[in-house]
């Protein structure tokens, strides 16, 4: 599915989020608080647009994605960004490799959320950081109603105009609606071995940044 939307993926995300995606990437970089020279994993990196943003910190950032189609586009449009093929449930790195790890809008697409969080912990050094940027539950009931209406009706209609595979965005809308809210995701992270779990709502809770530390 992701191979099929790769060509227009970044543009489609910007259109569907009304340009908010750029700010969410900047907020993710700020939350990671990377120092120059540190090593960071950007999981579910897609075409590398998030990896490129994280590298503005001066850290060494490597992007990993399962979709070869996404990586092919990324290698073409961002040839200087390190992008590797890899499975989130079996990352191709030794234990305790990274100072920080992050995943943006990809955790809900992995078959086993808990296993992915444990695998991220495995490749993170003690006291290393995790930031998960993911769609979440708007905190205001009125915003929540409007948002769910947009997800299930307007988003597929817009995707038909700008995406190479509109049906994929029906699936994506359904995964967003079914995804755990802020508290439930924090509980999953804690159960997977992450400590000091907290979150910050962005855009009224449409997106949440969950932060944690490797014990």
N, C-alpha and C positions, 0 to 999 in steps of 0.2 A: 504493500500500500504506500509506504513512504517513498519507495523508488518511483512510484507513479506521480507523486506530487513534487518531486525534488526540484524540477526546473523552475517552478514559480513559487516555491515554498516561502522564501523570505518575503517576497512582495505580498503574497496572500496574507501572511501573518500580520504585516504592517497594516494592510487594508482592514482586515477583520477586527484588529484591536484598536482601530482609529489612531494608529501611531504610538500607542502606549507601550508597545513592545520594546522600543528603544530605551525608554525610562526604566522598564523592568530589568533590562540587561545592566544598565548603570547601577541600579540599586543592588543587584546581585554582586557586582564587583565590589561595591562599597561594603556589603555585609561580610564578604570573605576577608576583607582587610589584608590583602596579600602584600608581602614585602618583596622588593626587588630580589631576584635570585631564588625565591622559593619555587617549589615544584607543585603544580596544581593539575588535577584531572578534571576535565569538562566532559562528563558523560552524557550520552544522547546529544552530541554536539551538532548533528545534522550537517549543514554546509559550512559550519565553522564560524557563523556570525557571532555566537556567544563566546567562542574561544578567542576570537579577535578582540572582542571588548575586554575580556579578562586580562589579556596580555598587555593592555594599556597600563596596568599596575606595575609593570616591570618584572613580573613573575614569569617563569617558564611554564607555559600552559600547553597541554596536549589534549586534543579532542578525540573522543572515541564514539563511534556509532555503529550500529548493526547494519544499517542500510547502505549498501554499496552505491546505490543511485545518489543518495545524499552526498556521500564522500566524493564521488566523481564530480558533481557540481562544485563542491567545496574546493577540490584541487584545481579546478579550472578558474574559479573566480577569486580564490584566496590562496594562491600558490605558496605564499610564505607561511601559512598557518599549518602547524603539524597536526595531521588528521590520520587516525588509524582505524581499521576495522576491528570490532571487538564485541563480545557478548557481555551484557551487564551482569549476567549471572555467573560468568566465568571470565573475569577480567584477565588480560594477558600481562599481568605485572606481579612481581614478588610482593610478599607481605611488607607492610610499612614503607611503601615507596614514596607517598605523597605527603606534603605538608598540609594540603587542603584538597577537598573534592567537592564537586558541585554537579547538580543535574537540574536543567531548566525545562519544564513542560515535557518531561519524558518518563518520569517515574510511574505515572499512571498507565503507560503503555507497555510496561514490563510485566510478564506473566506472573511473577511472584514478587510482590513488593517487599515483603520481609526479607527474602533471600537477597534481593538487590541491595537493601540497606546493610545487611551483614557483609556482603561482598565489598561494598564501599568502605566499611569499617576495616576490613582485612587489609586493604591496600593503603590505609591511612596511618601515619605515624602516631604514636601516643601523644595526646594533647592536640592532635591535628583537628582541623575544622571541616564541617560539612554545612553546605547551604543548599537547600532544596527550594527552588522557585517553581511554584505550581499553582494552577487554578484552584480556587477554594470556594468558601461559602460567604457571599456578601453578608455583612453584619446587620444591615438595615433591611427589614422585611419588604419595604417598597422597592428598594434597589434589587433585592433578590427576585421579586416577581418580574420586574422588567428584564433583568439579566437572563432568567430562565426562558422567558419569551423570546429574547433575541437568540439564545443558543439554539432553540428547537425550531424556530421559524425563520427568522431573518438571516442567521448565519449561513444555513444551506443555500438560501437564495442568492446571497452575495457571493458565496463560493462558486456558484454556477457561472458567474460572470468573470471571475479572476483566476480560478484554479484549473489546473489541467486534469484534475480528478475530483469533481465535486462530491461524489459519493463518500469519499474519504472523510470529508468534513462533517457528514452526518454521523459517522462513527465517532469522530473526535468530540462532537457535541454530546453524544451519549456518554462517553467516558468522563467528560467533565461533570455532567449532572450526577453520575454515580460515584464520584470520587469522595473519599472521606473529608470531613471538614477539618478545621484547624486543630481542634483538640484530638480528634481521632488519629490524625497523621502524627501528631506529637507523641501519642501513646505508642504508635507503631515504631517510631524511631527509638524511643526509650527501650522497648522490648527487644529491639535489634542490637542493643549494646551501646547506643549513643547516650551521652550524658549532657546535662545542662541544656536541655532542649527548650527552645522558645521560638516565638514567631512574631513577625511584624506584618500587618495587613497593608496591602497596596491597593489603590483604586477601590477603597471601601470594602476590601476583602474579596474582590473578584480574583485577586492573586494574593498569595501569602508567601513570605520568605520564612522558611523554617531554618533555624540555626542550631547546631549541636557541636559537641566536642567529643573526640575519641578518648575513651577512658584508658 
